[in-house]
Amino acid sequence: MKNDIQESRMITLAAPAGGLASGAGVVIGSLFGIAARTVLVGEQVAISTEGVYELPKLASAVIAAGARVSWDDTAKQINVPARGRFPVGTAIEAAGNGIATVHVRLDGVVTAAV
């Protein structure tokens, strides 16, 4: 297609303040994604907005397989949906109290803090 710009699974944007580490979750505007590489603030970086990723989670959060999950942009981790968090996807495995990561299928749609 002559009007095709880029595949929507990977979006290239400028890194926010503080830059990004490879594999880090990030909210940029209304997009949530996972950084493809480590970059400094303002550098162009591809973020993946779809796929399944192992992400940090609040260790005390109890998340069931198939449950909707949200990104806490202050703590930079997955948590249960609540005010101030960004809905980003669905847990594909259970992750109980004491577990520090969870596998998440990203929705690939725009998000906003609840």
Buried (B, 14 or more C-beta within 10 A) or exposed (E): EEEEEEEEBBBEBEBBEEBBEEBBBBBBEEBBBBBBEBBEEEEEBBBBBBBEBEBBBBEEBBBEEEBBBBBBBEEBBBBBEEEEBBBBBBBEBBBEEEBEBBBBBBBBEEBEBE
